[in-house]
Amino acid sequence: GVGKTTVAARLGMCLAAAGERVALADTDFGLNNIDVVCGVEGLIHYDIVDAIEGRCRAKQALVRHPEFSNLFVLASNHTDPYISPQAVRLILDNISHAFDYILIDCPAGIEGGFHRAVAAAEEAIVVTTPHVSALRDADKAISVLKSYRLKSVELVVNMVRGDMIVDGEILSPHEISDILKTPLLGVVPQDDGVFLGERRGAAQKA
């Protein structure tokens, strides 16, 4: 609930709008929704599990975003089969030549799905909010990430309210960065428009 999927999707859209070729890969098997956030759920014919199990080629599972020609979505599905980290890595390696960035949407927690996503990554962006429970979870995730040979681990603080920082009700992003001992990559202010926009898009599709 800290906004990992939304941050991944919006970052992918921004990079694509800047001319970069981007793939958004959903590795949250069972609770996948990056296709919904991107508004392409009705365009999915194959997903990453189909590619892994040989029902299609990896590039056939890629769906081009209707508004961003440089943005492609590699969806997951609602089943929860056992998929090895090596299988995910193989699919992403297979398409990597066609993209400048592959953003991997990681499932919540630090269980098997987390390791499956991280094992396929070269860098990590930890998304958190100023809430105490989220900071605790981020600290655990960062500790696990240190066991991987990643090029970088950086932090995005989401849902930040300046008035609450001024009043001393929440920590500032820089204080959070210091506590988690992780470089601050970005700050996303709390904006009800993001939530309302996603609801409006879902209602229009319905």
Phi, psi and omega in degrees: 000010181272350177105024181301312183294317180296317179297315180299315182294314181292323177296318178298319179295319179295316179296319179295320179296334179274003176100000179277148175269122191231138170244134174255113183254124180266114178250018177266081181291131179101315181240032184292143176203014181292332176294325178290315179299325180274353178075026182242015185301331180281355183256358185281121174249322176230157178229185185296328178293320176301318180294317181295320184271006171084013178278347175202167173280158184303316183291337177289338180275353180278132179245123179285134178290135184293339182255338181237101187295339180267002185250128179235145180247130174251098188282164171253197177220178187273001174273169179229066180285164174282117177238126183282154174303324181295324180293318178295316180299320181298317179294315181292323176296325182295330181256355189298330182296338185267358187228151172278327180221138167240115179262124184258116178278115188267141176290163179291160177085183180233033180272205186301320180297324177297312181294325178298320179287314185293326181296340180264001187256158174253333178224161180227139171244117178269123179257130178218175174236170181287001181287145185301316182296322179293321179294322178296316179296319179297320179298319178295316181297318180297321178299318179291320181300331180294341179279351177260154180269070180269150178294324180201152172230117183231170192238136169241126177259118184257160175060046182270131177246116183298324181295324180286330175293314180300320181280357179076018182277334177225161177286152175282159177304322180291324175295320178296318178300318179294317181296318183275355178054045183223133182300139180276118180268322183196162179231131179243111179296149175295131184216109180298339180297330179295312180295315182293323178297319179292321178295319181295319179296319178295321181292322179294323179290328179290000000 
